[in-house]
Amino acid sequence: MKKVVSLLILILLVAFGCAKENKGEIIVDEIVEDEELKELTIFFVNDQHGQLDNFSKIKHIIDQEKLKTNVITACSGDIFSGNPVVDNYPEKGFPMIDIMNQVGFDISVLGNHEFDYGESSLKDRMNQANFQWVCANVDMGNSDIPKPNPFASITVDDVKVTFLGLLETNGSNNSIIPSTHPGRIRNLTFERPENVISDYADVKDQENADLFIALTHLGYNAGNALGDAQIATQFPFFDLIIGGHSHQRIESKVNDVPIFQSGSYLNYLGKIELTVKDRKIASLNYQSINLNTYAEEDAPLKEVIEEYNDVPSLDEIIGASALFHSRQEVGCFYTDALRAIMNVDVTIQNNGGIRSGLNQGDILRREIFEISPFNNATVKYEMSVAQIKEFIIGSRSGFHFSGIQVNQDDNDIIIKDLNGNIISDATILTLGTNDYIPAVFESYFPSNGATQSLTAAETLMSYLETVQSHVEYPGCNHYFRYQ
């Protein structure tokens, strides 16, 4: 009897609650349900720089989430350069792409350090990948490197997401290139991201996508250049932005556009939980997962990673560090080592080429490769003090020095020897450096530099093995940048 009464009440509610009058007639509207909410989780990393170890944890996390909902896994670039296991593998970079394939990545934007190994290696690594590559502001030209699509759409169950890839181009004051060695991208051309991004304003509608995401390697706030914060303000047609390059942990909103970045070196995994309705974000929850405290791992993948890491030659002891050295203090060791082995008056080293500090205790070969991962050659010049000053002022970049003291006096630079004596502008000095610096600032250097037989990393190791195995630079700072 209760069922019959309930049914009658329901019929009356439908008849009168959903009815409207029209010229004396009673018309009952059809009951239209709201569009169903779509659920999606996006996992992402950025700036892993060759680190492998925590991918077994990432795979465990992602596999568990796939049992519950739709999942897309993305990377915001700088996959390579920073782990000697990956950087010095016979097929450079191979272990990283192999592991990312096994984790199940769906998409990655090109980062500036994807070009560090040169064109041939990048071609092989892009072909090796099971995931898609995107980048809207690169042209592979006459190279054999596969041209990435500017954007790509990924559909999981009933959720369609379109990603537009954008790469920074701040590698030189004189040309439009990413921050990599210019000699390794000779056949490629790049455009400023701000000059191409408007071309894709209508992609979301063209693709009939539920979400349009900028997958960037630009940095969060790039000042005068285009960063993620600037995109959100100037090009607010993205539903959200997943970024990289500035090595930050970002959970922000600019101009009502959510922006995320997961740090660097695979210490954290970004997790974005979304519900989508009518092709808009209905709700969003973000979690930054600390992988160093996460306990569970995918056992088979962990075993693969351990096999890659088993490189005994990298664990050879070649020196000792009296204390932990910051990157600033490593700059003193680095330039002293170059000066001794290259047998020059002065050496310079760019701060961005020092990628790690140095732990107290035994110094292993792998630590030197972590400090200097880029396989840059070393080169020797003869330059006048006036030429060195012109370079320091004109480059507007900061460098670590050995063999001289550099100070600023108003708009002028004073260069002294290590005894504090001013060196005249006409004095000719021999100068040693890695070949990245003159490649980027070529107008300031003579054309007849003498390339040495050792790379920068090999030079550091030679110094430890033949000159001075003990490293101790407490509080040392030989860094200068013209203001």
Summary of the structure (lengths in Angstrom):
residues: 483
radius of gyration: 27.8
end to end distance: 88.3
largest distance: 109.0
contacts: 1642
relative contact order: 0.12
helix: 31%
strand: 31%
